[in-house]
Amino acid sequence: MTPTPRKPRLAVWKFASCDGCQLSLLDCEDELLDIAAAIDIAYFPEAARGVIRGRYDLSLVEGSVTTAHDAERIRDIRARSRVLVTIGACATAGGIQALRNFADVRDYAAAVYPDPAHIDTLATSTPIADHVPVDFELRGCPVSKRQLVETIAAHLAGRRPVVPAHSVCIECKLRGLTCVMVARGTPCLGPVTQAGCGAICPAHDRGCYGCFGPMETPNAAALAERARELGLGQDELRRAFRSFNAAAPAFREESERHDDQNDQG
């Protein structure tokens, strides 16, 4: 009798994060059933208690590295994973918690915890790619369910995921939306933000907040200059680029251009 081929093993890992990207996978519902039929979910504490130990064909990693233990753990996961994909703003850019990178984390600990001496944390929150090689990054806060399913399906088919690198502006045009910046003078990060959300905020007459991080070739300086013309000051510009993807290089560099010490009036 010919032995049944082993199905690919999927592992889903959590680091410093809110679990939102893992919940996006659980929220796939019907698609998740098809995925479960094609793979063995070997490790996914958010969804199942069972654990298949050993090596994994595909590891999805949510969350940033914020402790020395995190840094050690991700190296072990990388060694046991044939393909490693980071999912979400925390794993790809350090997440909202990377705001600590612009200050002294000891001040935050002292403000939040009654006894900060017991807090063991790194001074920064960093993306997974700062510590180990990453095969593919899936942006978003949270990730797009469609892109997540596409990424897993691409792995099963042995091809690279088809995920757009263009800006949210293209999504607005595809939906037939009026540009909130041109028509209403509303500051918007859409021109420098990677597509993936479906232009949710502009569809509700609000500017894009940059949830999916920088697009492939963002001109953040030009966008900031236009936002200044619309009335945004240095502090507002700095905060605009310091949110979900504050530590992404293009957004970090632009936010630092608007630090108080760089304000030329």
Phi and psi in degrees as GROMACS dihedral restraints (atoms count N, CA, C in turn):
[ dihedral_restraints ]
;  ai    aj    ak    al  type     phi  dphi    fc
    3     4     5     6     1   -73.7    20    10
    4     5     6     7     1   127.1    20    10
    6     7     8     9     1   -66.0    20    10
    7     8     9    10     1   146.1    20    10
    9    10    11    12     1   -71.2    20    10
   10    11    12    13     1   127.8    20    10
   12    13    14    15     1   -59.4    20    10
   13    14    15    16     1   141.7    20    10
   15    16    17    18     1   -70.9    20    10
   16    17    18    19     1   132.8    20    10
   18    19    20    21     1   -74.2    20    10
   19    20    21    22     1   150.7    20    10
   21    22    23    24     1   -57.9    20    10
   22    23    24    25     1   145.2    20    10
   24    25    26    27     1  -100.3    20    10
   25    26    27    28     1   129.3    20    10
   27    28    29    30     1  -108.9    20    10
   28    29    30    31     1   134.1    20    10
   30    31    32    33     1  -124.7    20    10
   31    32    33    34     1   140.3    20    10
   33    34    35    36     1  -122.4    20    10
   34    35    36    37     1   121.3    20    10
   36    37    38    39     1  -115.5    20    10
   37    38    39    40     1   147.9    20    10
   39    40    41    42     1  -119.7    20    10
   40    41    42    43     1   133.4    20    10
   42    43    44    45     1  -119.0    20    10
   43    44    45    46     1  -146.5    20    10
   45    46    47    48     1   -71.9    20    10
   46    47    48    49     1   110.8    20    10
   48    49    50    51     1  -169.9    20    10
   49    50    51    52     1  -180.0    20    10
   51    52    53    54     1  -102.7    20    10
   52    53    54    55     1     0.6    20    10
   54    55    56    57     1    78.8    20    10
   55    56    57    58     1     0.1    20    10
   57    58    59    60     1   -60.6    20    10
   58    59    60    61     1   -35.3    20    10
   60    61    62    63     1   -74.4    20    10
   61    62    63    64     1   -34.6    20    10
   63    64    65    66     1   -64.7    20    10
   64    65    66    67     1   -39.3    20    10
   66    67    68    69     1   -65.2    20    10
   67    68    69    70     1   -29.9    20    10
   69    70    71    72     1   -62.0    20    10
   70    71    72    73     1   -37.8    20    10
   72    73    74    75     1   -67.2    20    10
   73    74    75    76     1   -43.7    20    10
   75    76    77    78     1   -64.6    20    10
   76    77    78    79     1   -30.6    20    10
   78    79    80    81     1   -75.9    20    10
   79    80    81    82     1    -4.1    20    10
   81    82    83    84     1   -69.9    20    10
   82    83    84    85     1   -19.9    20    10
   84    85    86    87     1    51.5    20    10
   85    86    87    88     1  -103.0    20    10
   87    88    89    90     1   -59.4    20    10
   88    89    90    91     1   -40.6    20    10
   90    91    92    93     1   -63.2    20    10
   91    92    93    94     1   -36.5    20    10
   93    94    95    96     1   -64.4    20    10
   94    95    96    97     1   -33.6    20    10
   96    97    98    99     1   -64.5    20    10
   97    98    99   100     1   -41.4    20    10
   99   100   101   102     1   -65.1    20    10
  100   101   102   103     1   -40.4    20    10
  102   103   104   105     1   -63.1    20    10
  103   104   105   106     1   -44.6    20    10
  105   106   107   108     1   -63.5    20    10
  106   107   108   109     1   -27.2    20    10
  108   109   110   111     1   -75.7    20    10
  109   110   111   112     1   -23.5    20    10
  111   112   113   114     1   -98.2    20    10
  112   113   114   115     1   -14.7    20    10
  114   115   116   117     1  -137.1    20    10
  115   116   117   118     1   165.0    20    10
  117   118   119   120     1   -98.4    20    10
  118   119   120   121     1   119.5    20    10
  120   121   122   123     1   -79.4    20    10
  121   122   123   124     1    95.4    20    10
  123   124   125   126     1   -81.7    20    10
  124   125   126   127     1   -30.0    20    10
  126   127   128   129     1  -153.0    20    10
  127   128   129   130     1   115.2    20    10
  129   130   131   132     1  -162.9    20    10
  130   131   132   133     1    76.4    20    10
  132   133   134   135     1   -56.1    20    10
  133   134   135   136     1   -26.8    20    10
  135   136   137   138     1   -66.2    20    10
  136   137   138   139     1   -23.6    20    10
  138   139   140   141     1  -119.9    20    10
  139   140   141   142     1   -26.9    20    10
  141   142   143   144     1  -149.6    20    10
  142   143   144   145     1   150.0    20    10
  144   145   146   147     1   -84.7    20    10
  145   146   147   148     1   -29.4    20    10
  147   148   149   150     1   -65.3    20    10
  148   149   150   151     1   143.5    20    10
  150   151   152   153     1  -131.6    20    10
  151   152   153   154     1   128.0    20    10
  153   154   155   156     1  -104.3    20    10
  154   155   156   157     1   113.3    20    10
  156   157   158   159     1   -85.3    20    10
  157   158   159   160     1   161.9    20    10
  159   160   161   162     1   122.1    20    10
  160   161   162   163     1  -136.7    20    10
  162   163   164   165     1  -101.5    20    10
  163   164   165   166     1   156.8    20    10
  165   166   167   168     1  -126.6    20    10
  166   167   168   169     1   140.4    20    10
  168   169   170   171     1   -76.4    20    10
  169   170   171   172     1   -36.1    20    10
  171   172   173   174     1  -140.7    20    10
  172   173   174   175     1   123.7    20    10
  174   175   176   177     1  -113.4    20    10
  175   176   177   178     1   127.1    20    10
  177   178   179   180     1  -101.5    20    10
  178   179   180   181     1   125.2    20    10
  180   181   182   183     1  -117.5    20    10
  181   182   183   184     1   121.2    20    10
  183   184   185   186     1  -106.5    20    10
  184   185   186   187     1   141.2    20    10
  186   187   188   189     1   102.9    20    10
  187   188   189   190     1   161.7    20    10
  189   190   191   192     1  -103.1    20    10
  190   191   192   193     1   168.7    20    10
  192   193   194   195     1   -93.1    20    10
  193   194   195   196     1   116.8    20    10
  195   196   197   198     1  -127.3    20    10
  196   197   198   199     1    -4.5    20    10
  198   199   200   201     1  -135.4    20    10
  199   200   201   202     1   162.6    20    10
  201   202   203   204     1   -62.5    20    10
  202   203   204   205     1   -34.5    20    10
  204   205   206   207     1   -64.9    20    10
  205   206   207   208     1   -39.0    20    10
  207   208   209   210     1   -57.0    20    10
  208   209   210   211     1   -46.5    20    10
  210   211   212   213     1   -62.0    20    10
  211   212   213   214     1   -38.8    20    10
  213   214   215   216     1   -70.4    20    10
  214   215   216   217     1   -40.8    20    10
  216   217   218   219     1   -66.9    20    10
  217   218   219   220     1   -40.3    20    10
  219   220   221   222     1   -68.8    20    10
  220   221   222   223     1   -30.3    20    10
  222   223   224   225     1   -65.8    20    10
  223   224   225   226     1   -38.3    20    10
  225   226   227   228     1   -66.4    20    10
  226   227   228   229     1   -43.0    20    10
  228   229   230   231     1   -62.6    20    10
  229   230   231   232     1   -42.6    20    10
  231   232   233   234     1   -60.6    20    10
  232   233   234   235     1   -40.6    20    10
  234   235   236   237     1   -66.2    20    10
  235   236   237   238     1   -25.5    20    10
  237   238   239   240     1  -102.0    20    10
  238   239   240   241     1     5.3    20    10
  240   241   242   243     1  -117.5    20    10
  241   242   243   244     1   128.1    20    10
  243   244   245   246     1   -71.4    20    10
  244   245   246   247     1   -43.2    20    10
  246   247   248   249     1  -127.2    20    10
  247   248   249   250     1   131.2    20    10
  249   250   251   252     1  -122.6    20    10
  250   251   252   253     1   122.0    20    10
  252   253   254   255     1  -118.1    20    10
  253   254   255   256     1   127.2    20    10
  255   256   257   258     1   -90.8    20    10
  256   257   258   259     1   138.7    20    10
  258   259   260   261     1  -124.4    20    10
  259   260   261   262     1   125.6    20    10
  261   262   263   264     1    95.7    20    10
  262   263   264   265     1   163.4    20    10
  264   265   266   267     1   -61.8    20    10
  265   266   267   268     1   -33.5    20    10
  267   268   269   270     1   -65.9    20    10
  268   269   270   271     1   -46.2    20    10
  270   271   272   273     1   -74.7    20    10
  271   272   273   274     1   -29.6    20    10
  273   274   275   276     1   -95.5    20    10
  274   275   276   277     1   -21.0    20    10
  276   277   278   279     1  -143.3    20    10
  277   278   279   280     1     9.5    20    10
  279   280   281   282     1    93.2    20    10
  280   281   282   283     1   -16.5    20    10
  282   283   284   285     1    73.6    20    10
  283   284   285   286     1  -176.2    20    10
  285   286   287   288     1   -61.8    20    10
  286   287   288   289     1   -28.4    20    10
  288   289   290   291     1   -68.9    20    10
  289   290   291   292     1   -12.3    20    10
  291   292   293   294     1   -72.8    20    10
  292   293   294   295     1    -3.0    20    10
  294   295   296   297     1   -60.2    20    10
  295   296   297   298     1   -24.4    20    10
  297   298   299   300     1   -61.8    20    10
  298   299   300   301     1   -24.0    20    10
  300   301   302   303     1   -64.6    20    10
  301   302   303   304     1   -18.2    20    10
  303   304   305   306     1   -98.0    20    10
  304   305   306   307     1     4.7    20    10
  306   307   308   309     1  -143.8    20    10
  307   308   309   310     1  -165.1    20    10
  309   310   311   312     1  -103.2    20    10
  310   311   312   313     1   114.9    20    10
  312   313   314   315     1   -61.2    20    10
  313   314   315   316     1   -24.2    20    10
  315   316   317   318     1   -66.0    20    10
  316   317   318   319     1   -32.7    20    10
  318   319   320   321     1   -66.1    20    10
  319   320   321   322     1   -40.4    20    10
  321   322   323   324     1   -64.1    20    10
  322   323   324   325     1   -45.5    20    10
  324   325   326   327     1   -61.1    20    10
  325   326   327   328     1   -40.7    20    10
  327   328   329   330     1   -66.8    20    10
  328   329   330   331     1   -32.2    20    10
  330   331   332   333     1   -77.7    20    10
  331   332   333   334     1   -27.6    20    10
  333   334   335   336     1   -98.5    20    10
  334   335   336   337     1   -40.2    20    10
  336   337   338   339     1  -106.4    20    10
  337   338   339   340     1   138.5    20    10
  339   340   341   342     1   -65.8    20    10
  340   341   342   343     1   -27.0    20    10
  342   343   344   345     1  -135.0    20    10
  343   344   345   346     1    79.2    20    10
  345   346   347   348     1   -63.7    20    10
  346   347   348   349     1   -13.1    20    10
  348   349   350   351     1   -62.5    20    10
  349   350   351   352     1   -22.3    20    10
  351   352   353   354     1   -86.8    20    10
  352   353   354   355     1    -4.7    20    10
  354   355   356   357     1   -87.9    20    10
  355   356   357   358     1   119.8    20    10
  357   358   359   360     1  -109.9    20    10
  358   359   360   361     1   101.2    20    10
  360   361   362   363     1  -144.9    20    10
  361   362   363   364     1   158.3    20    10
  363   364   365   366     1   -80.0    20    10
  364   365   366   367     1   162.2    20    10
  366   367   368   369     1   -71.0    20    10
  367   368   369   370     1   -20.6    20    10
  369   370   371   372     1  -130.1    20    10
  370   371   372   373     1   161.9    20    10
  372   373   374   375     1  -112.0    20    10
  373   374   375   376     1   121.9    20    10
  375   376   377   378     1  -126.8    20    10
  376   377   378   379     1   152.6    20    10
  378   379   380   381     1   -70.1    20    10
  379   380   381   382     1   160.4    20    10
  381   382   383   384     1   -59.3    20    10
  382   383   384   385     1   -37.1    20    10
  384   385   386   387     1   -65.0    20    10
  385   386   387   388     1   -15.0    20    10
  387   388   389   390     1   -75.0    20    10
  388   389   390   391     1   -10.4    20    10
  390   391   392   393     1  -120.5    20    10
  391   392   393   394     1   -32.3    20    10
  393   394   395   396     1  -144.1    20    10
  394   395   396   397     1   159.4    20    10
  396   397   398   399     1   -64.3    20    10
  397   398   399   400     1   137.1    20    10
  399   400   401   402     1  -118.4    20    10
  400   401   402   403     1   133.7    20    10
  402   403   404   405     1   -81.9    20    10
  403   404   405   406     1   -30.6    20    10
  405   406   407   408     1  -160.3    20    10
  406   407   408   409     1   143.0    20    10
  408   409   410   411     1  -113.2    20    10
  409   410   411   412     1   132.0    20    10
  411   412   413   414     1  -115.2    20    10
  412   413   414   415     1   112.7    20    10
  414   415   416   417     1   -82.6    20    10
  415   416   417   418     1   170.5    20    10
  417   418   419   420     1   126.2    20    10
  418   419   420   421     1   154.8    20    10
  420   421   422   423     1  -140.2    20    10
  421   422   423   424     1    82.7    20    10
  423   424   425   426     1   -87.5    20    10
  424   425   426   427     1  -179.4    20    10
  426   427   428   429     1   -66.8    20    10
  427   428   429   430     1   157.3    20    10
  429   430   431   432     1   -74.4    20    10
  430   431   432   433     1   132.0    20    10
  432   433   434   435     1   -59.6    20    10
  433   434   435   436     1   -41.7    20    10
  435   436   437   438     1   -62.2    20    10
  436   437   438   439     1   -44.2    20    10
  438   439   440   441     1   -67.6    20    10
  439   440   441   442     1   -33.5    20    10
  441   442   443   444     1   -66.3    20    10
  442   443   444   445     1   -45.9    20    10
  444   445   446   447     1   -63.3    20    10
  445   446   447   448     1   -41.7    20    10
  447   448   449   450     1   -60.0    20    10
  448   449   450   451     1   -39.8    20    10
  450   451   452   453     1   -65.5    20    10
  451   452   453   454     1   -43.5    20    10
  453   454   455   456     1   -68.2    20    10
  454   455   456   457     1   -42.6    20    10
  456   457   458   459     1   -63.0    20    10
  457   458   459   460     1   -38.5    20    10
  459   460   461   462     1   -63.4    20    10
  460   461   462   463     1   -39.7    20    10
  462   463   464   465     1   -62.3    20    10
  463   464   465   466     1   -44.2    20    10
  465   466   467   468     1   -63.9    20    10
  466   467   468   469     1   -30.8    20    10
  468   469   470   471     1   -89.3    20    10
  469   470   471   472     1    -5.8    20    10
  471   472   473   474     1    73.7    20    10
  472   473   474   475     1    32.3    20    10
  474   475   476   477     1  -130.2    20    10
  475   476   477   478     1   171.2    20    10
  477   478   479   480     1   -81.7    20    10
  478   479   480   481     1   139.7    20    10
  480   481   482   483     1   -60.5    20    10
  481   482   483   484     1   144.2    20    10
  483   484   485   486     1   -97.0    20    10
  484   485   486   487     1    96.0    20    10
  486   487   488   489     1  -126.8    20    10
  487   488   489   490     1   128.3    20    10
  489   490   491   492     1   -64.8    20    10
  490   491   492   493     1   145.6    20    10
  492   493   494   495     1  -109.0    20    10
  493   494   495   496     1     0.2    20    10
  495   496   497   498     1   -80.7    20    10
  496   497   498   499     1   179.0    20    10
  498   499   500   501     1   -87.1    20    10
  499   500   501   502     1   169.0    20    10
  501   502   503   504     1   -62.8    20    10
  502   503   504   505     1   -26.3    20    10
  504   505   506   507     1   -55.5    20    10
  505   506   507   508     1   -37.5    20    10
  507   508   509   510     1   -64.5    20    10
  508   509   510   511     1   -39.2    20    10
  510   511   512   513     1   -64.5    20    10
  511   512   513   514     1   -38.6    20    10
  513   514   515   516     1   -60.3    20    10
  514   515   516   517     1   -44.3    20    10
  516   517   518   519     1   -65.4    20    10
  517   518   519   520     1   -40.2    20    10
  519   520   521   522     1   -63.8    20    10
  520   521   522   523     1   -29.2    20    10
  522   523   524   525     1   -90.5    20    10
  523   524   525   526     1    -4.1    20    10
  525   526   527   528     1    72.9    20    10
  526   527   528   529     1    28.1    20    10
  528   529   530   531     1   -85.1    20    10
  529   530   531   532     1   145.1    20    10
  531   532   533   534     1   -75.9    20    10
  532   533   534   535     1   135.4    20    10
  534   535   536   537     1   -66.1    20    10
  535   536   537   538     1   119.9    20    10
  537   538   539   540     1   -68.9    20    10
  538   539   540   541     1   -26.6    20    10
  540   541   542   543     1   -76.3    20    10
  541   542   543   544     1   -44.4    20    10
  543   544   545   546     1   -72.7    20    10
  544   545   546   547     1   -46.4    20    10
  546   547   548   549     1   -82.2    20    10
  547   548   549   550     1   -31.4    20    10
  549   550   551   552     1  -121.9    20    10
  550   551   552   553     1    -4.7    20    10
  552   553   554   555     1    69.6    20    10
  553   554   555   556     1    27.0    20    10
  555   556   557   558     1   -89.9    20    10
  556   557   558   559     1   121.6    20    10
  558   559   560   561     1   -57.1    20    10
  559   560   561   562     1   138.8    20    10
  561   562   563   564     1  -151.1    20    10
  562   563   564   565     1   133.5    20    10
  564   565   566   567     1   -88.4    20    10
  565   566   567   568     1     3.5    20    10
  567   568   569   570     1   -51.2    20    10
  568   569   570   571     1   -42.1    20    10
  570   571   572   573     1   -63.4    20    10
  571   572   573   574     1   -19.8    20    10
  573   574   575   576     1  -115.2    20    10
  574   575   576   577     1     4.9    20    10
  576   577   578   579     1  -106.0    20    10
  577   578   579   580     1   138.0    20    10
  579   580   581   582     1   -67.2    20    10
  580   581   582   583     1   141.0    20    10
  582   583   584   585     1   -66.9    20    10
  583   584   585   586     1   161.0    20    10
  585   586   587   588     1   152.7    20    10
  586   587   588   589     1   -27.2    20    10
  588   589   590   591     1   -85.6    20    10
  589   590   591   592     1   -16.0    20    10
  591   592   593   594     1    83.9    20    10
  592   593   594   595     1    19.7    20    10
  594   595   596   597     1    58.7    20    10
  595   596   597   598     1    48.6    20    10
  597   598   599   600     1   -60.8    20    10
  598   599   600   601     1   -50.2    20    10
  600   601   602   603     1   -67.0    20    10
  601   602   603   604     1   -49.4    20    10
  603   604   605   606     1   -58.6    20    10
  604   605   606   607     1   -29.3    20    10
  606   607   608   609     1   -66.0    20    10
  607   608   609   610     1   -19.1    20    10
  609   610   611   612     1  -112.3    20    10
  610   611   612   613     1    28.6    20    10
  612   613   614   615     1    60.7    20    10
  613   614   615   616     1    33.6    20    10
  615   616   617   618     1  -124.7    20    10
  616   617   618   619     1   151.5    20    10
  618   619   620   621     1   -72.2    20    10
  619   620   621   622     1   152.3    20    10
  621   622   623   624     1   -66.4    20    10
  622   623   624   625     1   140.3    20    10
  624   625   626   627     1   -97.5    20    10
  625   626   627   628     1    -1.7    20    10
  627   628   629   630     1    79.8    20    10
  628   629   630   631     1    30.7    20    10
  630   631   632   633     1   -59.7    20    10
  631   632   633   634     1   -31.2    20    10
  633   634   635   636     1   -94.2    20    10
  634   635   636   637     1     8.3    20    10
  636   637   638   639     1    75.3    20    10
  637   638   639   640     1  -179.9    20    10
  639   640   641   642     1   -63.2    20    10
  640   641   642   643     1   141.3    20    10
  642   643   644   645     1   -71.5    20    10
  643   644   645   646     1  -176.4    20    10
  645   646   647   648     1   -62.6    20    10
  646   647   648   649     1   -44.0    20    10
  648   649   650   651     1  -132.8    20    10
  649   650   651   652     1    72.5    20    10
  651   652   653   654     1   -77.4    20    10
  652   653   654   655     1   140.7    20    10
  654   655   656   657     1  -107.6    20    10
  655   656   657   658     1    73.9    20    10
  657   658   659   660     1   -65.2    20    10
  658   659   660   661     1   -34.9    20    10
  660   661   662   663     1   -63.6    20    10
  661   662   663   664     1   -42.7    20    10
  663   664   665   666     1   -65.8    20    10
  664   665   666   667     1   -40.1    20    10
  666   667   668   669     1   -65.4    20    10
  667   668   669   670     1   -40.6    20    10
  669   670   671   672     1   -62.5    20    10
  670   671   672   673     1   -37.9    20    10
  672   673   674   675     1   -64.3    20    10
  673   674   675   676     1   -40.2    20    10
  675   676   677   678     1   -65.8    20    10
  676   677   678   679     1   -40.3    20    10
  678   679   680   681     1   -64.2    20    10
  679   680   681   682     1   -35.3    20    10
  681   682   683   684     1   -63.3    20    10
  682   683   684   685     1   -40.1    20    10
  684   685   686   687     1   -63.3    20    10
  685   686   687   688     1   -28.2    20    10
  687   688   689   690     1   -83.5    20    10
  688   689   690   691     1    -1.2    20    10
  690   691   692   693     1   112.7    20    10
  691   692   693   694     1    -0.1    20    10
  693   694   695   696     1   -76.7    20    10
  694   695   696   697     1   136.6    20    10
  696   697   698   699     1   -91.6    20    10
  697   698   699   700     1  -179.1    20    10
  699   700   701   702     1   -57.9    20    10
  700   701   702   703     1   -45.6    20    10
  702   703   704   705     1   -64.8    20    10
  703   704   705   706     1   -41.9    20    10
  705   706   707   708     1   -66.0    20    10
  706   707   708   709     1   -38.7    20    10
  708   709   710   711     1   -65.9    20    10
  709   710   711   712     1   -41.9    20    10
  711   712   713   714     1   -61.5    20    10
  712   713   714   715     1   -45.9    20    10
  714   715   716   717     1   -67.9    20    10
  715   716   717   718     1   -30.3    20    10
  717   718   719   720     1   -61.2    20    10
  718   719   720   721     1   -36.6    20    10
  720   721   722   723     1   -93.6    20    10
  721   722   723   724     1    -1.4    20    10
  723   724   725   726     1  -114.8    20    10
  724   725   726   727     1    78.6    20    10
  726   727   728   729     1  -135.8    20    10
  727   728   729   730     1  -118.2    20    10
  729   730   731   732     1   -62.9    20    10
  730   731   732   733     1   -30.9    20    10
  732   733   734   735     1  -122.6    20    10
  733   734   735   736     1    40.7    20    10
  735   736   737   738     1   -58.2    20    10
  736   737   738   739     1   -32.7    20    10
  738   739   740   741     1   -92.9    20    10
  739   740   741   742     1    -1.9    20    10
  741   742   743   744     1   -62.2    20    10
  742   743   744   745     1   129.7    20    10
  744   745   746   747     1   -47.4    20    10
  745   746   747   748     1   -48.2    20    10
  747   748   749   750     1   -64.0    20    10
  748   749   750   751     1   -40.2    20    10
  750   751   752   753     1   -74.8    20    10
  751   752   753   754     1   -39.4    20    10
  753   754   755   756     1   -61.3    20    10
  754   755   756   757     1   -47.2    20    10
  756   757   758   759     1   -63.0    20    10
  757   758   759   760     1   -39.8    20    10
  759   760   761   762     1   -69.7    20    10
  760   761   762   763     1   -39.3    20    10
  762   763   764   765     1   -64.0    20    10
  763   764   765   766     1   -36.7    20    10
  765   766   767   768     1   -68.7    20    10
  766   767   768   769     1   -25.6    20    10
  768   769   770   771     1   -65.3    20    10
  769   770   771   772     1   -19.3    20    10
  771   772   773   774     1  -109.4    20    10
  772   773   774   775     1    16.4    20    10
  774   775   776   777     1   -61.6    20    10
  775   776   777   778     1   154.6    20    10
  777   778   779   780     1   -54.3    20    10
  778   779   780   781     1   -40.1    20    10
  780   781   782   783     1   -69.0    20    10
  781   782   783   784     1   -16.2    20    10
  783   784   785   786     1   -97.4    20    10
  784   785   786   787     1    -0.3    20    10
  786   787   788   789     1   -72.4    20    10
  787   788   789   790     1   116.1    20    10
  789   790   791   792     1   -94.9    20    10
  790   791   792   793     1     8.1    20    10
